[in-house]
C-alpha cells in the first residue's frame, strides 16, 4: 500500500511509517503535481496540495488524511465521486486555541489593550473605573466540540458559569447547561461572553448577524475562533459600541483588508488566524498520523472521520 505525504514530517516519523509496511513517497506541497509516482498512491497525507494535484487522476486513492481541522480546501465533489474516506486533525489544535480564548477574555476584562498603548507612549495612568472581574460571569460557547471543551475546562478555575450550544442540547462535561439548535438565542440573550467555535456550513454561514448581535447584552463580549464566514462583519460593526470587547482570529476575507474599521476599533482584538499555532503541534500531528495509519493498515476504524457532504 502506497502513501503520498506532502506535509513536513520528521525523519523518525518517516521511518516509523515505513516500518508499518507502507511504501512512502514524500513530495513537498510546493512541488507536488500529478505524475507516475503520485498517481498510484492509495493514501494521501496532506494539508492543501489540491491546487496542483488533481485527485481525479489518482485512481487508487481511498483515504485522505488532512493535517488541518477545517477542510474548505478539499475538492469535495471529487472526493464524493470517488468515495474517498477523509479524516482531519480535530482536537489537534484545541489546547492552543483554548488558551487563546482564555487570554482574550482576560485581556478584555482587564483592559490589556489600553495598558499596552499606555506603555508604548510611556503614560502612567491608573484605571480605577473600567477594570472587571471574570469571576461570576456567564460564558456561552457556540459549539461544544474539542475547542470549546478545552476552553471550558480552563475557564472553570475562574469561577464562571459555562453554557454551550449544540445540535440537540445534549449534556457535555464541563458545561453547566447546554441548549439545542432551536434554543441558541438563549446564549446570546443571557451570556456575558459569547464564543463561536462552530464550523462553517451552508446552514451556519453568516448566521452571526445583526439579529444575533442585537440580542446580546449591553457590555457583553464576542469572540470568534470558528470560521470567519460565520460572521457578517458589517453587522458586527453596526453593534460594535455595545460590546465590552471583541476578539477575532478569523475573518470573512483573509487577510483582513487594510481599510477595515476592525483594525482601529478600541474594543477589538485582531489576530491573523494564528490562535491554533503552538510549538507542540508537530508532535500531536505526528502522533495522530501514526495512530491512524497503523489502524488503517490493520483494518480498524480510524479516528476523526469527517462527513464531507455535511461539512464537519
C-alpha positions in Angstrom: 0.0 0.0 0.0 1.4 3.4 -1.0 1.3 6.7 0.8 1.9 10.1 -0.7 2.9 12.6 2.1 3.1 16.3 1.1 3.4 17.8 4.6 6.6 18.1 6.5 7.4 15.2 8.8 10.4 14.2 10.8 12.8 11.5 9.5 11.9 9.5 12.6 8.2 9.6 11.7 9.0 8.7 8.1 10.9 5.6 9.3 8.1 4.6 11.7 5.5 4.8 8.9 7.7 2.7 6.6 8.1 0.1 9.4 4.3 -0.3 9.3 4.8 -1.8 5.9 3.8 1.2 3.7 5.6 2.3 0.5 6.1 6.0 1.4 6.7 8.9 -1.0 7.5 12.4 0.3 7.0 15.4 -2.0 6.6 19.0 -0.7 3.2 20.7 -1.4 5.2 23.5 -3.1 6.4 21.0 -5.7 3.8 18.2 -5.9 2.0 17.6 -9.1 0.5 14.6 -10.9 3.0 12.1 -12.2 3.5 8.3 -12.2 5.0 8.5 -8.7 1.9 10.2 -7.2 -1.0 8.9 -9.2 -0.9 5.3 -7.9 -1.0 6.3 -4.2 -3.6 4.7 -2.0 -3.4 7.2 0.8 -2.7 11.0 0.7 -1.4 12.8 3.8 -1.6 16.5 3.2 -2.7 20.0 4.1 -3.6 21.6 0.8 -1.9 20.2 -2.3 -5.1 20.4 -4.4 -4.1 23.4 -6.5 -1.5 21.4 -8.3 -2.5 17.8 -7.5 -5.7 16.5 -9.2 -7.0 13.7 -7.2 -9.3 12.6 -10.0 -6.2 11.2 -11.7 -5.3 9.2 -8.6 -7.5 6.2 -9.3 -6.2 4.1 -6.4 -6.8 6.8 -3.8 -9.0 5.6 -0.9 -8.1 7.7 2.0 -7.1 11.4 2.5 -5.6 12.3 5.9 -5.7 16.1 6.4 -3.4 17.7 8.9 -5.8 20.7 9.2 -9.1 20.8 11.2 -11.1 22.6 8.5 -11.4 21.2 5.0 -12.6 24.0 2.9 -9.6 23.3 0.7 -10.8 19.8 -0.2 -12.2 19.3 -3.7 -15.4 17.9 -2.2 -17.2 16.8 -5.4 -14.2 14.7 -6.5 -13.9 13.2 -3.0 -17.6 12.2 -3.0 -17.5 10.9 -6.6 -14.5 8.7 -5.8 -15.9 7.7 -2.4 -12.7 8.7 -0.6 -12.6 8.5 3.2 -11.3 11.7 4.8 -10.0 12.4 8.3 -8.9 15.7 9.8 -6.9 16.9 12.8 -9.9 17.5 15.0 -8.7 18.2 18.5 -5.1 18.7 17.5 -5.2 22.5 17.9 -7.8 22.7 20.6 -5.4 23.4 23.5 -3.6 26.4 22.0 -6.9 27.7 20.7 -8.4 27.3 24.2 -5.5 29.2 25.7 -6.1 32.0 23.2 -9.7 32.2 24.2 -8.9 32.5 27.8 -6.2 35.1 27.1 -8.5 37.3 25.1 -11.3 37.1 27.7 -8.8 38.2 30.4 -7.4 40.9 28.1 -10.9 42.3 27.6 -11.8 42.2 31.3 -8.5 43.7 32.4 -8.3 46.2 29.5 -4.9 45.0 28.5 -5.0 46.7 25.1 -5.3 50.1 26.8 -2.4 49.4 29.1 -0.2 48.2 26.1 -0.9 51.5 24.4 -0.1 53.4 27.6 3.2 51.6 27.9 4.1 52.3 24.3 3.5 56.0 24.9 5.1 56.0 28.4 1.9 57.1 30.1 1.3 56.4 33.8 -2.4 56.4 34.3 -4.3 54.2 36.7 -7.8 52.9 35.6 -10.0 52.8 38.7 -13.3 52.6 36.8 -13.4 50.1 33.9 -11.5 47.0 35.1 -13.8 44.0 35.7 -13.6 40.6 37.3 -14.2 37.5 35.3 -15.5 35.7 38.4 -19.2 35.2 38.4 -19.7 35.8 34.7 -21.5 33.5 32.3 -19.7 32.4 29.2 -21.6 30.8 26.3 -20.0 28.6 23.6 -21.5 28.2 20.2 -20.4 24.6 19.7 -19.3 22.1 22.4 -16.6 20.3 20.5 -13.0 19.9 21.5 -12.0 23.6 21.3 -14.9 24.7 23.4 -14.4 21.8 25.9 -10.7 22.6 26.4 -11.6 26.3 26.9 -14.4 25.4 29.4 -12.0 23.2 31.4 -9.6 26.1 31.8 -12.2 28.8 32.5 -13.8 26.8 35.3 -11.0 27.8 37.5 -12.1 31.4 37.3 -15.4 30.7 38.9 -17.6 31.3 35.8 -20.7 29.6 34.6 -20.4 27.8 31.3 -23.2 27.4 28.8 -23.0 25.6 25.5 -24.9 25.2 22.3 -25.0 22.0 20.2 -27.4 20.4 17.7 -29.7 18.6 20.2 -28.9 20.3 23.5 -27.2 17.2 24.9 -25.2 17.5 28.1 -21.5 17.8 27.8 -18.9 17.5 30.5 -17.5 20.9 31.8 -20.7 22.8 30.7 -23.3 23.8 33.3 -26.1 24.0 30.8 -26.5 23.1 27.1 -29.0 24.3 24.6 -30.3 22.9 21.3 -30.2 24.3 17.8 -33.7 25.8 18.4 -32.6 27.4 21.7 -29.5 29.1 20.5 -30.9 32.6 21.2 -30.7 31.8 25.0 -26.9 32.0 24.6 -27.0 35.4 23.0 -29.6 36.9 25.4 -28.1 35.7 28.7 -24.3 35.3 28.4 -21.7 37.9 29.3 -19.2 36.4 26.8 -20.2 34.5 23.6 -17.5 32.4 22.0 -18.0 31.0 18.5 -16.2 27.7 17.8 -18.5 26.4 15.1 -17.6 25.1 11.7 -18.9 26.9 8.6 -21.5 25.0 6.6 -24.4 26.0 4.3 -26.6 26.3 7.4 -24.2 28.3 9.6 -22.6 30.7 7.1 -23.5 34.3 8.0 -25.7 33.2 11.0 -23.8 35.6 13.3 -25.5 38.7 12.1 -27.4 41.8 13.3 -30.3 39.6 14.5 -28.0 37.8 16.9 -25.8 40.7 17.9 -28.9 42.8 18.7 -29.9 40.1 21.3 -26.6 40.3 23.2 -26.4 42.3 26.5 -25.0 45.8 26.6 -21.4 45.5 27.8 -21.1 41.8 26.8 -18.2 40.4 24.7 -17.9 38.4 21.5 -15.1 36.1 20.4 -14.7 34.1 17.1 -12.2 31.3 16.5 -14.6 29.2 14.4 -14.7 30.4 10.8 -14.7 33.9 9.5 -17.7 33.4 7.2 -19.9 32.7 10.2 -19.9 36.4 11.0 -21.4 39.2 9.0 -18.7 41.8 9.7 -20.8 44.8 8.6 -23.5 43.7 11.1 -20.9 43.3 13.8 -19.6 46.8 13.2 -23.2 48.1 13.5 -23.2 46.9 17.1 -19.5 47.3 17.9 -20.1 50.0 20.5 -22.3 47.9 22.7 -19.5 45.4 23.4 -17.0 45.5 26.3 -14.7 43.7 23.9 -14.5 41.7 20.7 -11.7 39.3 19.8 -11.4 37.9 16.3 -8.9 35.5 14.9 -10.8 34.7 11.7 -12.5 36.9 9.1 -14.9 36.9 6.2 -11.9 37.8 3.9 -8.3 36.9 4.8 -6.1 38.8 5.2 -8.3 41.3 6.8 -8.5 44.2 4.4 -6.4 47.2 5.4 -9.4 49.6 5.3 -11.5 47.5 7.7 -12.6 49.6 10.8 -11.9 46.5 12.9 -8.2 47.3 12.9 -8.7 50.6 14.7 -11.7 49.9 17.0 -10.6 50.4 20.6 -12.5 47.5 21.9 -11.4 44.9 19.2 -8.5 42.5 19.3 -7.4 41.3 15.9 -5.0 38.4 15.4 -4.1 36.9 12.0 -5.7 33.4 12.1 -2.9 32.5 14.5 -4.7 31.1 17.6 -4.0 27.5 16.6 -0.2 27.8 16.5 1.9 26.0 19.1 5.3 24.5 19.4 3.7 21.3 20.3 1.5 21.0 17.2 4.0 18.9 15.1 4.2 16.3 17.9 0.4 16.0 18.1 0.0 15.8 14.3 2.6 13.0 14.0 1.0 11.1 16.9 -2.4 11.1 15.2 -0.9 10.4 11.8 0.9 7.3 13.0 -2.1 6.1 15.0 -4.5 6.4 12.1 -2.1 4.8 9.6 -1.5 1.9 11.9 -5.2 1.4 12.4 -5.8 1.7 8.6 -3.2 -0.9 7.9 -4.8 -3.3 10.5 -8.2 -2.8 9.0 -9.5 -0.9 12.1 -11.7 2.2 12.1 -9.6 5.4 12.0 -10.2 8.5 14.2 -11.6 11.8 13.1 -13.6 10.7 10.1 -15.4 13.8 8.6 -18.7 14.0 6.8 -17.6 15.8 3.6 -21.1 16.3 2.4 -22.3 17.9 5.6 -19.1 19.9 6.1 -18.0 18.7 9.5 
